Amino acid sequence: MSPLTRTLQVSGLFRLYPLSAWLAGLFLLLHSGLRLVLALHTWQAAQLDLSGLLATLGTGLLFDLAALAILLPGVMALEAVLGRRKTPGCGRYLVWGSAALLLYALGFGVLAEWFFWDEFGVRFNFIAVDYLVYTHEVIGNIRESFPVGPLLGSLAVLVGLAVWFSRDWLARAATPTAPRTTRLAVWMTSLAVAAGVASVLNADLRRGDNEYQKELSSNGLTSFAYAFTHNSIDYFDFYATLPDKPSVTGAELPRIVRASTPKNVVIITLESLSSSYTAHGGNTQGLTPNIDRLADSGLFLANLRAAGNRTVRGLEALSLAIPPLPGHSIIWRDDNRNLETLGAVLADHGYTNHFVYGGYARFDNMDAYFSGNHYQPVDRNQFPERHRGFANIWGLADEHLYDYALELMDQDAASGKPFLMHLMTTSNHTPFTFPDGRIDLPRGRPGAVKYSDWALGHFIDAARRKPWFKDTLFVVVADHCASSKGRTSLPPENYHIPAILYSPAHIAPHTDTRLASQIDLVPSVLDLLNLPERSRFMGRSVLRAYPDAGRAFIATYQKLGYLSPDRLVVLSPGRRVEDWRLDAQMTPVERLTGADAAVTRAQAFYQEAARRARDGQLRHEPATIAQPRAGSRPASPGKA
């Protein structure tokens, strides 16, 4: 008899439901072991010491017990069904098969948690929930990124051996010996316990001095369940609000960047490209020579922050220009058509608008969102055969995206109408694969960054030879950083992305070091086009001077951050407000108490964004669009 079996025999559960007790013991053992391995793997980032480790393991055990309490009634019911089988041979096979399936599922979950942590630095969360909808891409990504066959095969062998060596005991264990009434009473008690635990379980019960410790002390299954049941969040029900309608308008001074007016707009959204990969962001590996040259040749926004940590948040910011709202992005929501987007405004001025994606645009609801907001979405299904080359599960290699986009822009330019071309790349994403012979690095994250940069340079060089190039504004910006995990819930450094406005005939080279937000790019584009509608968006043009030192909006699924050069205000469900003082590197160093102007500004902006979404004020109203102001177009390019 194994030590685990002897330990479990002391419990009444083992006498009544031995198979369930056996699996419960394995559940606790594997999840505690996983937590210990993750803690050692993240020791420095989690700022752990021995006492902190013990506290994390203890709190984690409580979460594991909570998850087990919720799962156990189902396993006990299965055991009760198996124990009523009258045919001994058939019953044994059912018991062995059920035990193998449950044990395999347990092991698979532990493996999945490890790889999810390695990628995102958290337990299963809203990303895992969202990915359930897109199983084709997610399963394909896993198969292309990891040795799935050997891993699952090894797990199957281990499970098979465990069941084989326990086969006699399992056959005996599934035969009920206790009275049926007693077993039924215990099972009904387990249901009551499960309901009670589920009603009080809350992610706020996690402990830890930083976010890594809080995630370590949690359980992946309970985190997943929490994310699944909290994916729709009403701002006014859960967040701190101001009593009156807040004002988010402020003083705006004339342009500090004077520019002549371009005609066309190309927005290039680079997948997962953190500023830290660029030379301007301090990287010395030479991964982004083309981005660095563009930064020196255009208006480089050296301190711009992404709105969120998902592609949909970046696309939302670059089309709607509103601070991120809690829960699902507006791109995911049902009421997401005919909104006041950049595409809608430009369509009113005669533009042809495309959103071109090298992957499948049904992912993250991109096709429905852009087609409903005055863009023509084009994805890999519409790419002609001549532009279909190297691809992985996420999409065609960036070079194919750019080559077909050039062809579409030639067609748009030939029509005589101005165009907006919004491109979304995919190559800098796991599994980090790209065509051979392009760069001098192997496949992997650094190689994918360098390839993405190479493809961008290839595209810009080809565009320079086009007759429409001189009349075109190129906006180069990442959708989000490679990772948002950090010691705090919203680490400002993990939202820092490169952003460049490039149009040699219209914008003189200049670096703007002010703090800016991803939502500022839409009004900046409209300002460069000399269109007055920029003032209808919640971002603000980076071409203008302002009385403050800059601000940005950064967020996760539930935490909403208002960032200024020396402060970070975080709004969370439960009407909680965190206020942090930042050092010169914009790292949180001190928790502040008491509401002040920074807290009020944070509440005002997010409350206003939520109000506009709730009251339908994000709707596009073409009848109210004004015409360009006569005589307001600057005559020549200049510097700040």
C-alpha positions as CSV (number, residue, x, y, z in Angstrom):
1,M,0.0,0.0,0.0
2,S,1.4,3.4,-1.0
3,P,2.1,6.2,1.6
4,L,-0.6,8.3,-0.1
5,T,-3.1,5.5,0.3
6,R,-2.2,5.0,4.0
7,T,-2.5,8.8,4.6
8,L,-5.9,8.9,2.9
9,Q,-7.3,5.9,4.8
10,V,-7.6,8.0,8.0
11,S,-10.3,10.0,6.4
12,G,-13.9,9.0,6.2
13,L,-14.0,10.0,2.6
14,F,-11.5,7.2,1.8
15,R,-13.7,4.6,3.4
16,L,-16.8,5.9,1.6
17,Y,-15.4,7.0,-1.7
18,P,-11.9,5.6,-2.0
19,L,-11.4,6.3,-5.7
20,S,-12.4,10.0,-5.2
21,A,-10.1,10.3,-2.2
22,W,-7.2,8.8,-4.2
23,L,-7.7,11.3,-7.0
24,A,-8.1,14.2,-4.5
25,G,-4.8,13.3,-2.9
26,L,-3.1,13.3,-6.3
27,F,-4.8,16.6,-7.2
28,L,-3.4,18.3,-4.1
29,L,0.0,16.8,-4.5
30,L,0.4,17.8,-8.2
31,H,-0.9,21.3,-7.7
32,S,1.2,22.0,-4.7
33,G,4.2,20.6,-6.6
34,L,3.4,22.9,-9.6
35,R,3.2,25.9,-7.3
36,L,6.5,25.1,-5.8
37,V,8.2,24.7,-9.2
38,L,6.6,28.0,-10.4
39,A,7.7,29.8,-7.3
40,L,11.3,28.6,-7.7
41,H,11.2,29.5,-11.4
42,T,9.9,33.1,-10.5
43,W,11.8,33.5,-7.3
44,Q,13.5,36.8,-8.0
45,A,10.6,38.5,-9.8
46,A,8.2,37.4,-7.0
47,Q,10.6,38.8,-4.4
48,L,10.3,35.6,-2.3
49,D,12.1,34.5,0.8
50,L,11.5,31.4,2.9
51,S,8.7,32.9,4.9
52,G,7.0,34.3,1.8
53,L,7.3,30.9,0.1
54,L,5.7,29.1,3.0
55,A,2.9,31.7,3.2
56,T,2.3,31.4,-0.6
57,L,2.3,27.6,-0.4
58,G,-0.2,27.7,2.5
59,T,-2.6,30.2,0.8
60,G,-2.2,28.2,-2.4
61,L,-3.2,25.0,-0.6
62,L,-6.4,26.7,0.6
63,F,-7.2,27.6,-3.0
64,D,-6.4,24.1,-4.1
65,L,-8.8,22.7,-1.4
66,A,-11.5,25.2,-2.6
67,A,-11.1,24.0,-6.2
68,L,-11.2,20.4,-5.0
69,A,-14.3,21.0,-3.0
70,I,-16.1,22.2,-6.1
71,L,-14.9,19.4,-8.3
72,L,-15.3,16.5,-5.9
73,P,-19.1,16.0,-6.1
74,G,-18.9,15.2,-9.8
75,V,-16.1,12.7,-9.2
76,M,-18.0,11.1,-6.3
77,A,-21.1,10.8,-8.5
78,L,-19.0,9.0,-11.2
79,E,-17.6,6.6,-8.6
80,A,-21.1,5.9,-7.3
81,V,-22.3,5.0,-10.8
82,L,-19.2,2.8,-11.4
83,G,-19.7,1.0,-8.1
84,R,-23.2,-0.2,-9.1
85,R,-22.0,-2.2,-12.1
86,K,-23.2,-5.8,-11.8
87,T,-20.8,-7.4,-14.3
88,P,-17.3,-7.6,-12.5
89,G,-15.3,-7.7,-15.7
90,C,-17.0,-4.8,-17.4
91,G,-17.0,-2.9,-14.1
92,R,-13.2,-3.3,-13.8
93,Y,-12.6,-1.9,-17.3
94,L,-14.9,1.0,-16.7
95,V,-13.1,1.8,-13.4
96,W,-9.6,1.6,-15.0
97,G,-10.7,3.7,-18.0
98,S,-12.3,6.3,-15.8
99,A,-9.4,6.5,-13.5
100,A,-7.0,6.8,-16.5
101,L,-9.1,9.6,-18.1
102,L,-9.4,11.6,-14.9
103,L,-5.7,11.2,-14.1
104,Y,-4.8,12.2,-17.6
105,A,-7.0,15.3,-17.4
106,L,-5.3,16.1,-14.1
107,G,-1.8,15.8,-15.6
108,F,-2.8,17.7,-18.8
109,G,-4.1,20.6,-16.7
110,V,-0.8,20.8,-14.8
111,L,1.1,20.8,-18.1
112,A,-1.2,23.5,-19.5
113,E,-0.8,25.7,-16.5
114,W,3.0,25.5,-16.7
115,F,3.0,26.6,-20.4
116,F,0.4,29.3,-19.8
117,W,2.5,30.7,-16.9
118,D,5.7,30.6,-19.1
119,E,3.9,32.6,-21.7
120,F,1.8,35.1,-19.6
121,G,3.2,35.0,-16.1
122,V,-0.2,34.3,-14.6
123,R,-2.7,31.6,-13.8
124,F,-5.5,30.9,-16.3
125,N,-7.3,34.1,-16.7
126,F,-9.5,36.0,-19.2
127,I,-7.0,35.2,-22.0
128,A,-7.6,31.5,-21.5
129,V,-11.4,32.2,-21.5
130,D,-11.2,34.2,-24.7
131,Y,-9.0,31.5,-26.4
132,L,-11.7,28.9,-25.8
133,V,-13.7,30.5,-28.6
134,Y,-10.8,30.1,-31.1
135,T,-9.7,26.6,-30.6
136,H,-8.4,26.2,-34.1
137,E,-5.8,28.9,-33.7
138,V,-5.0,28.1,-30.1
139,I,-4.6,24.4,-30.6
140,G,-2.6,25.1,-33.8
141,N,-0.4,27.5,-31.9
142,I,0.3,25.0,-29.2
143,R,1.2,22.3,-31.7
144,E,3.6,24.6,-33.6
145,S,5.2,26.0,-30.4
146,F,5.7,22.9,-28.2
147,P,6.6,19.2,-28.7
148,V,3.0,18.3,-28.1
149,G,3.3,14.7,-29.3
150,P,6.2,13.7,-27.0
151,L,4.7,15.5,-24.0
152,L,1.2,14.0,-24.3
153,G,2.7,10.6,-25.2
154,S,4.9,10.7,-22.1
155,L,1.9,11.7,-20.0
156,A,-0.1,8.8,-21.4
157,V,2.7,6.4,-20.6
158,L,2.9,7.7,-17.0
159,V,-0.8,7.5,-16.5
160,G,-1.0,4.0,-18.0
161,L,1.8,2.8,-15.7
162,A,0.1,4.4,-12.7
163,V,-3.3,2.7,-13.5
164,W,-1.6,-0.6,-14.3
165,F,0.2,-0.9,-11.0
166,S,-2.9,0.2,-9.1
167,R,-5.4,-1.9,-11.1
168,D,-6.2,-4.4,-8.4
169,W,-6.7,-1.8,-5.8
170,L,-8.8,0.3,-8.2
171,A,-11.1,-2.6,-8.9
172,R,-11.6,-3.2,-5.2
173,A,-11.9,0.5,-4.3
174,A,-14.7,1.1,-6.7
175,T,-16.8,-1.6,-5.0
176,P,-18.9,0.2,-2.4
177,T,-18.8,-1.3,1.1
178,A,-20.5,1.5,3.1
179,P,-24.3,1.7,3.3
180,R,-25.9,3.5,0.4
181,T,-27.7,6.0,2.7
182,T,-24.4,7.0,4.3
183,R,-22.7,7.5,0.9
184,L,-25.7,9.5,-0.3
185,A,-25.6,11.7,2.7
186,V,-21.9,12.4,2.3
187,W,-22.4,13.2,-1.4
188,M,-25.2,15.6,-0.6
189,T,-23.0,17.2,2.0
190,S,-20.3,17.6,-0.6
191,L,-22.7,19.4,-2.9
192,A,-23.6,21.9,-0.1
193,V,-19.9,22.4,0.6
194,A,-19.2,23.0,-3.1
195,A,-22.0,25.5,-3.3
196,G,-20.8,27.3,-0.2
197,V,-17.2,27.5,-1.3
198,A,-18.2,28.7,-4.8
199,S,-20.3,31.5,-3.3
200,V,-17.5,32.9,-1.1
201,L,-14.5,32.2,-3.3
202,N,-12.9,35.4,-4.5
203,A,-9.7,36.3,-6.2
204,D,-9.1,39.0,-3.6
205,L,-8.4,36.3,-1.0
206,R,-5.0,35.7,-2.6
207,R,-2.0,36.9,-0.6
208,G,1.3,38.4,-1.6
209,D,3.3,41.5,-1.7
210,N,3.4,41.7,-5.5
211,E,1.4,40.3,-8.4
212,Y,3.6,37.2,-8.9
213,Q,3.0,36.1,-5.3
214,K,-0.7,36.6,-5.7
215,E,-0.8,34.5,-8.9
216,L,1.3,31.8,-7.3
217,S,-1.0,31.6,-4.3
218,S,-4.0,31.1,-6.6
219,N,-5.2,27.9,-8.3
220,G,-5.5,27.9,-12.1
221,L,-9.0,26.3,-12.2
222,T,-10.5,28.8,-9.7
223,S,-8.8,31.6,-11.6
224,F,-10.3,30.3,-14.9
225,A,-13.8,30.0,-13.3
226,Y,-13.5,33.6,-11.9
227,A,-12.5,35.0,-15.3
228,F,-15.3,33.1,-17.1
229,T,-18.0,34.4,-14.7
230,H,-16.6,38.0,-14.7
231,N,-16.1,38.7,-18.4
232,S,-18.8,41.3,-18.5
233,I,-18.3,44.2,-16.1
234,D,-20.5,47.2,-15.7
235,Y,-18.3,50.1,-14.8
236,F,-20.9,52.0,-12.8
237,D,-21.8,48.9,-10.7
238,F,-18.2,48.0,-9.8
239,Y,-15.9,51.0,-10.0
240,A,-15.5,54.2,-8.0
241,T,-17.4,57.0,-9.7
242,L,-17.7,60.8,-9.3
243,P,-21.1,62.2,-8.3
244,D,-21.5,64.5,-11.3
245,K,-20.8,64.2,-15.0
246,P,-17.1,64.6,-15.1
247,S,-15.3,66.9,-17.5
248,V,-12.4,65.5,-19.4
249,T,-11.7,68.5,-21.6
250,G,-8.6,70.6,-21.1
251,A,-6.7,73.5,-22.4
252,E,-5.2,72.9,-25.8
253,L,-2.5,75.1,-27.4
254,P,-1.6,75.5,-31.1
255,R,0.4,72.9,-33.0
256,I,4.0,72.4,-31.9
257,V,4.7,70.2,-35.0
258,R,3.8,72.2,-38.1
259,A,3.2,70.0,-41.1
260,S,1.8,70.1,-44.6
261,T,-1.1,67.8,-45.2
262,P,-0.7,64.2,-46.4
263,K,-3.5,62.5,-48.3
264,N,-3.4,58.8,-47.6
265,V,-2.9,57.0,-44.2
266,V,-1.3,53.6,-43.6
267,I,-1.4,52.2,-40.1
268,I,1.0,49.4,-39.5
269,T,0.2,47.5,-36.2
270,L,3.1,45.4,-35.2
271,E,2.3,42.3,-33.2
272,S,3.7,42.2,-29.6
273,L,6.6,44.5,-30.3
274,S,7.8,46.1,-27.0
275,S,9.9,49.2,-27.0
276,S,12.6,47.3,-25.2
277,Y,13.4,45.4,-28.4
278,T,14.4,48.6,-30.2
279,A,17.7,50.5,-30.0
280,H,15.8,53.6,-28.8
281,G,14.4,51.5,-26.1
282,G,17.8,50.4,-24.9
283,N,18.3,47.2,-26.8
284,T,21.8,46.5,-28.0
285,Q,21.2,43.4,-30.1
286,G,20.4,45.2,-33.3
287,L,17.0,43.6,-33.7
288,T,15.1,46.6,-35.2
289,P,17.4,48.6,-37.5
290,N,14.5,49.6,-39.8
291,I,12.3,50.7,-37.0
292,D,15.2,52.7,-35.5
293,R,15.8,54.4,-38.8
294,L,12.2,55.3,-39.2
295,A,12.2,56.7,-35.6
296,D,15.1,59.0,-36.6
297,S,13.3,60.0,-39.9
298,G,9.8,60.8,-38.6
299,L,7.9,62.1,-35.6
300,F,9.0,59.5,-33.0
301,L,6.8,59.3,-29.9
302,A,9.4,58.0,-27.5
303,N,7.2,57.6,-24.5
304,L,3.9,56.2,-25.8
305,R,2.0,53.5,-23.9
306,A,-0.2,50.7,-25.1
307,A,-3.8,50.8,-23.9
308,G,-3.9,47.1,-23.0
309,N,-2.2,43.7,-23.2
310,R,-4.3,42.1,-26.1
311,T,-4.4,42.8,-29.8
312,V,-8.1,43.8,-29.6
313,R,-7.2,46.5,-27.1
314,G,-4.6,47.9,-29.5
315,L,-7.0,47.8,-32.4
316,E,-9.7,49.4,-30.3
317,A,-7.4,52.3,-29.3
318,L,-6.2,52.8,-33.0
319,S,-9.8,53.0,-34.3
320,L,-12.1,54.3,-31.5
321,A,-9.5,56.3,-29.5
322,I,-11.2,55.7,-26.1
323,P,-9.7,54.6,-22.8
324,P,-10.0,50.8,-22.3
325,L,-13.2,49.7,-20.6
326,P,-13.4,46.8,-18.1
327,G,-14.3,43.4,-19.3
328,H,-14.5,42.6,-23.0
329,S,-13.1,45.1,-25.6
330,I,-15.8,46.9,-27.6
331,I,-14.6,44.9,-30.5
332,W,-16.0,41.8,-28.8
333,R,-19.3,43.3,-27.7
334,D,-22.6,42.8,-29.4
335,D,-23.4,46.5,-29.9
336,N,-20.2,47.3,-31.8
337,R,-21.4,48.6,-35.3
338,N,-21.5,52.1,-36.8
339,L,-19.3,53.6,-34.1
340,E,-17.3,56.8,-34.4
341,T,-14.1,55.2,-35.6
342,L,-11.2,56.6,-37.7
343,G,-12.6,54.6,-40.6
344,A,-16.1,56.2,-40.2
345,V,-14.7,59.7,-40.2
346,L,-12.5,59.2,-43.2
347,A,-15.3,57.4,-45.1
348,D,-17.3,60.7,-44.7
349,H,-14.4,62.4,-46.5
350,G,-14.4,60.0,-49.4
351,Y,-11.7,57.6,-48.2
352,T,-11.5,53.9,-49.2
353,N,-10.7,52.0,-46.0
354,H,-9.2,48.6,-45.7
355,F,-8.3,46.5,-42.7
356,V,-5.8,43.8,-43.8
357,Y,-4.8,40.9,-41.6
358,G,-2.5,38.0,-42.5
359,G,-4.5,35.6,-40.3
360,Y,-8.2,34.7,-40.1
361,A,-10.1,37.9,-39.3
362,R,-12.8,36.0,-37.4
363,F,-10.3,35.7,-34.6
364,D,-11.1,38.2,-31.9
365,N,-14.2,39.3,-33.9
366,M,-12.1,41.5,-36.1
367,D,-14.0,40.8,-39.3
368,A,-17.4,41.7,-37.7
369,Y,-16.1,44.8,-36.0
370,F,-14.2,46.4,-39.0
371,S,-16.9,45.5,-41.6
372,G,-19.5,47.2,-39.3
373,N,-17.4,50.3,-39.0
374,H,-16.7,51.5,-42.5
375,Y,-13.6,49.3,-43.2
376,Q,-13.3,46.5,-45.8
377,P,-11.7,43.7,-43.9
378,V,-9.3,41.4,-45.9
379,D,-7.8,38.3,-44.4
380,R,-5.7,35.4,-45.5
381,N,-8.8,33.8,-47.1
382,Q,-9.0,36.6,-49.6
383,F,-5.2,36.7,-50.4
384,P,-4.6,35.6,-54.0
385,E,-2.4,32.5,-54.5
386,R,0.6,34.6,-55.6
387,H,0.7,36.3,-52.2
388,R,0.3,33.0,-50.2
389,G,3.7,31.8,-49.1
390,F,5.2,30.9,-45.7
391,A,2.5,30.8,-42.9
392,N,1.9,29.4,-39.5
393,I,-1.3,28.9,-37.6
394,W,-1.6,32.7,-36.8
395,G,-1.1,33.9,-40.3
396,L,0.9,34.5,-43.4
397,A,4.4,35.8,-43.0
398,D,4.5,39.6,-42.7
399,E,6.2,40.0,-46.1
400,H,3.2,38.5,-47.8
401,L,0.8,40.8,-45.9
402,Y,2.9,43.8,-47.0
403,D,3.2,42.7,-50.6
404,Y,-0.6,42.3,-51.0
405,A,-1.2,45.5,-49.2
406,L,1.0,47.3,-51.7
407,E,-1.1,45.9,-54.5
408,L,-4.3,47.0,-52.8
409,M,-2.9,50.5,-52.3
410,D,-2.0,50.7,-56.0
411,Q,-5.6,49.9,-56.8
412,D,-7.0,52.5,-54.4
413,A,-4.6,55.2,-55.6
414,A,-5.6,54.4,-59.2
415,S,-9.2,55.1,-58.3
416,G,-8.3,58.7,-57.5
417,K,-9.7,58.4,-54.0
418,P,-7.6,58.8,-50.8
419,F,-7.2,55.6,-48.8
420,L,-6.8,54.3,-45.3
421,M,-4.9,51.0,-45.0
422,H,-4.8,49.5,-41.6
423,L,-2.4,46.5,-41.5
424,M,-2.2,43.9,-38.6
425,T,0.9,41.7,-38.6
426,T,1.3,38.2,-37.1
427,S,4.9,37.1,-37.4
428,N,6.1,38.3,-34.0
429,H,3.9,35.8,-32.2
430,T,4.4,32.2,-30.9
431,P,5.5,29.9,-32.5
432,F,7.9,32.7,-33.8
433,T,8.4,31.0,-37.2
434,F,9.3,32.9,-40.5
435,P,10.8,32.2,-43.9
436,D,14.4,31.1,-44.2
437,G,17.1,33.3,-45.6
438,R,15.7,36.6,-44.4
439,I,17.8,37.3,-41.3
440,D,20.8,36.0,-39.4
441,L,18.9,34.6,-36.3
442,P,17.2,31.3,-35.8
443,R,13.5,31.0,-35.1
444,G,12.4,32.2,-31.7
445,R,11.4,35.5,-30.1
446,P,14.5,37.5,-31.0
447,G,14.5,36.1,-34.6
448,A,10.8,36.9,-34.9
449,V,11.3,40.5,-33.8
450,K,14.2,40.9,-36.3
451,Y,12.2,39.3,-39.1
452,S,9.2,41.5,-38.4
453,D,11.5,44.5,-38.6
454,W,13.1,43.2,-41.9
455,A,9.6,42.8,-43.5
456,L,8.7,46.3,-42.4
457,G,11.8,47.7,-44.0
458,H,11.1,45.7,-47.1
459,F,7.7,47.2,-47.3
460,I,8.8,50.8,-46.7
461,D,11.5,50.5,-49.4
462,A,8.9,49.2,-51.9
463,A,6.4,51.9,-50.9
464,R,9.0,54.6,-51.6
465,R,9.0,53.7,-55.2
466,K,5.3,54.2,-55.5
467,P,3.8,57.5,-56.9
468,W,1.5,57.7,-54.0
469,F,4.3,57.5,-51.4
470,K,4.9,61.3,-51.2
471,D,1.2,61.9,-50.2
472,T,1.0,59.2,-47.6
473,L,1.3,59.2,-43.8
474,F,2.7,56.0,-42.3
475,V,1.9,55.2,-38.6
476,V,4.1,52.5,-37.2
477,V,3.0,51.3,-33.8
478,A,2.8,48.0,-31.8
479,D,-0.5,46.6,-30.6
480,H,0.9,45.8,-27.2
481,C,4.0,44.7,-25.5
482,A,5.4,41.2,-25.6
483,S,4.4,40.7,-22.0
484,S,2.5,42.6,-19.4
485,K,3.5,40.5,-16.4
486,G,5.3,42.2,-13.6
487,R,5.6,42.8,-9.9
488,T,2.7,45.2,-9.9
489,S,-0.7,44.8,-11.4
490,L,0.0,47.4,-14.1
491,P,3.7,47.7,-14.6
492,P,4.2,50.9,-16.7
493,E,7.4,49.6,-18.3
494,N,5.4,46.7,-19.8
495,Y,3.1,49.0,-21.8
496,H,5.9,51.0,-23.5
497,I,5.6,50.5,-27.3
498,P,7.3,52.1,-30.3
499,A,5.2,54.7,-32.2
500,I,6.3,56.7,-35.3
501,L,4.5,59.1,-37.6
502,Y,6.5,58.9,-40.9
503,S,5.8,61.1,-43.9
504,P,9.0,62.7,-45.2
505,A,7.2,65.2,-47.4
506,H,5.0,66.4,-44.6
507,I,6.7,65.8,-41.2
508,A,10.3,66.8,-40.3
509,P,12.2,64.4,-38.1
510,H,11.5,65.1,-34.4
511,T,11.4,63.1,-31.1
512,D,8.6,63.8,-28.7
513,T,9.5,62.6,-25.2
514,R,6.2,63.5,-23.5
515,L,4.1,60.7,-22.1
516,A,1.4,59.8,-24.6
517,S,-1.3,57.1,-25.0
518,Q,-2.1,54.8,-27.9
519,I,-5.5,56.5,-28.1
520,D,-3.8,59.7,-29.1
521,L,-2.8,58.4,-32.5
522,V,-6.3,58.7,-34.1
523,P,-6.7,62.4,-33.3
524,S,-3.1,63.0,-34.3
525,V,-3.7,61.4,-37.7
526,L,-6.8,63.6,-38.2
527,D,-4.9,66.6,-37.1
528,L,-2.2,65.9,-39.7
529,L,-5.0,65.5,-42.3
530,N,-6.4,68.9,-41.2
531,L,-9.8,67.3,-40.3
532,P,-11.6,68.9,-37.4
533,E,-13.3,65.7,-36.2
534,R,-10.2,64.9,-34.1
535,S,-11.8,66.7,-31.2
536,R,-14.6,64.2,-31.0
537,F,-12.3,61.5,-29.8
538,M,-11.1,61.0,-26.2
539,G,-7.4,60.9,-27.2
540,R,-5.6,64.1,-28.0
541,S,-3.3,65.1,-30.9
542,V,0.4,64.7,-30.2
543,L,1.0,67.6,-32.5
544,R,-0.3,70.0,-29.9
545,A,1.1,71.5,-26.7
546,Y,-0.7,70.9,-23.4
547,P,-0.3,72.3,-19.9
548,D,0.6,68.9,-18.3
549,A,3.5,66.6,-18.8
550,G,1.5,63.9,-20.5
551,R,-0.7,61.0,-19.5
552,A,-1.6,57.5,-20.7
553,F,-4.3,54.8,-20.1
554,I,-3.1,51.3,-19.4
555,A,-5.3,48.4,-18.4
556,T,-5.8,44.7,-18.0
557,Y,-9.2,43.0,-18.1
558,Q,-10.4,44.5,-14.8
559,K,-7.7,47.0,-13.7
560,L,-7.8,50.4,-15.3
561,G,-4.7,52.6,-15.0
562,Y,-4.2,56.3,-15.4
563,L,-0.5,57.0,-15.8
564,S,1.3,60.3,-15.5
565,P,5.1,60.8,-15.3
566,D,5.1,60.6,-11.5
567,R,1.8,58.8,-10.6
568,L,-0.1,55.7,-11.4
569,V,-3.8,55.5,-10.3
570,V,-5.4,52.0,-10.6
571,L,-9.2,51.5,-10.5
572,S,-10.4,48.0,-9.7
573,P,-13.8,46.3,-9.1
574,G,-15.2,46.7,-5.6
575,R,-14.7,50.5,-6.1
576,R,-11.1,50.2,-5.0
577,V,-8.5,52.8,-5.9
578,E,-4.8,52.4,-5.8
579,D,-2.5,55.4,-6.0
580,W,1.2,55.0,-6.5
581,R,4.1,57.4,-6.6
582,L,6.5,56.7,-9.4
583,D,10.3,57.2,-9.5
584,A,12.2,58.7,-12.4
585,Q,12.0,55.4,-14.2
586,M,8.2,55.3,-13.7
587,T,8.5,52.4,-11.3
588,P,5.9,52.3,-8.5
589,V,7.8,53.0,-5.2
590,E,5.2,54.2,-2.7
591,R,1.5,53.6,-2.1
592,L,-0.3,56.9,-1.4
593,T,-3.5,57.5,0.5
594,G,-6.3,60.0,0.1
595,A,-8.0,61.2,-3.1
596,D,-6.4,64.1,-5.0
597,A,-6.5,65.6,-8.5
598,A,-4.7,62.6,-10.1
599,V,-7.3,60.2,-8.7
600,T,-10.2,62.5,-9.8
601,R,-8.7,62.7,-13.3
602,A,-8.5,58.9,-13.5
603,Q,-12.1,58.5,-12.4
604,A,-13.3,61.2,-14.7
605,F,-11.7,59.8,-17.9
606,Y,-12.8,56.2,-17.3
607,Q,-16.3,57.2,-16.1
608,E,-16.8,59.4,-19.2
609,A,-15.7,56.6,-21.5
610,A,-18.1,54.2,-19.8
611,R,-20.9,56.7,-20.0
612,R,-20.4,57.3,-23.7
613,A,-20.5,53.5,-24.3
614,R,-23.6,53.0,-22.1
615,D,-25.5,56.0,-23.6
616,G,-24.8,55.2,-27.2
617,Q,-22.6,58.3,-27.6
618,L,-19.9,56.3,-29.4
619,R,-22.2,56.2,-32.4
620,H,-21.1,57.7,-35.7
621,E,-23.3,60.6,-36.8
622,P,-22.2,61.6,-40.3
623,A,-24.7,64.4,-40.5
624,T,-22.8,66.3,-37.8
625,I,-19.4,66.0,-39.4
626,A,-17.9,69.4,-40.2
627,Q,-15.9,70.3,-43.3
628,P,-12.2,71.2,-43.1
629,R,-11.6,74.8,-42.0
630,A,-10.8,77.1,-44.8
631,G,-7.3,78.6,-44.8
632,S,-6.1,76.5,-41.8
633,R,-3.8,74.2,-43.7
634,P,-0.1,74.8,-42.9
635,A,2.1,75.5,-45.9
636,S,5.3,73.7,-45.2
637,P,6.9,71.1,-42.9
638,G,8.8,72.2,-39.9
639,K,10.2,71.1,-36.6
640,A,8.9,71.4,-33.1
